[in-house]
């Protein structure tokens, strides 16, 4: 999380409490069913929703919280970093692969590829 140029060391240590995170991105079909609108430029129900603002994403979590009765929110930067690193279960020798794991997920969103 925000380390040096070589990415080897974090600027500071952060303790992350337990949390749940969805395994997959929100699909356009899911977003449309909850929000009643389909903002994506490339329409495909099984592709990730994209081209929404932070405020739209936050509103989605609020609507989901109200409809499910379960607190749903966006992950913090520290939680996202922790999840990308395999929840602390990746050995130091494999940490170099971590950016690739997160990059693949973000590339799928940017390229609007189907969620598998």
N, C-alpha and C positions, 0 to 999 in steps of 0.2 A: 504494500500500500504506500504509494508515494515515496519510493526509495531513491537510492543513488542512481547514477547513470547506468551502472552495471546491473541494477535491479536485485542485488544480492541481500541488501539489508533494508529493513523498514526504517523510517525516520523515527518512529516511536512504537512501543509495544501497545497493543490494544487487546483488551479482554472482551470477547464476544460471548454473550449469554446464549443459551440454547434458542434455536429458532427453526421454523419450517420454511422451506422454499420449494416452489413448484419445480418439477424436473424439466418442464418444457415451457417455451414461450406461450403467451396467450394467442390463440388462433384468431383469425378474422371472424370466423363463425361464432366463437365464444364471445368476443368483444361485441359483435353485432347483436347477439341474443341479449346480452346484459344492458348495453347502452342504447340499442335501437338505431344505431348508425354504423356505417361502414366507410371509414375515412381512407382506407388504403388505396393507393394509386393503382396497384396491380391486384385485381380482385381474384382471390382463390381461397375458398373457405378453410383449407387446411394449412395455409401459409400464415406466418406470424403477422400480427397487426403491426403496422409501422406508420410513420408520418403523423404520430400523435404527440402532443406536447406533454411536458411533465404534469401540467395541470389536468390534462385528459387522463393520464395514467393514474394520478392521485384520485380523481373523481371515480374512475373504474374501481379502485380499491374501496372507496367509501360505499359505493352502490353494492359491491359484493359483500362487504361487512354487514350492511343493513339486511340484505336478502338472505344471508346464511346464518347470521347471528354469531359469526366467528370473526375475530379481529384479523383483518387482512390489510397488509401495508406493503409499500415498496421496501426493498432491503437497503440498509445503510451501506456506505462505501466499504466499511470494515466487514460487514456480513457478505457482501458480494465477493470481496477479496478472499475471505475464508472459504466460501463455497467453491470458488475457482481453484483453490488449492486443495480441493478434495476434503474439506473439513478437518484439515490438520493430519490427514492420514497418508499424505504423500511424503515419502522419505526425501531428505535433502537432495539426494542425487537426481530425483525426478522433478525437482522444482523448476528446472530449466524448461520443462515441457508445459508448465502451467500457462504461460501467456498464449501458447498455441491452443489450449483447450478453450480458454475464454475467447480468443480471437475467432475460432471456428464458430462459436455460438453467435457472436456479433456479426460475423460475415453472413451467416444464414439469414439474419434479420435484414442486413443491408442489401443482400441480393434477393430477398424475399423468396427464399426457397421453402418448399413444404417441410413441415415439422414431422419428424419420424419417430 
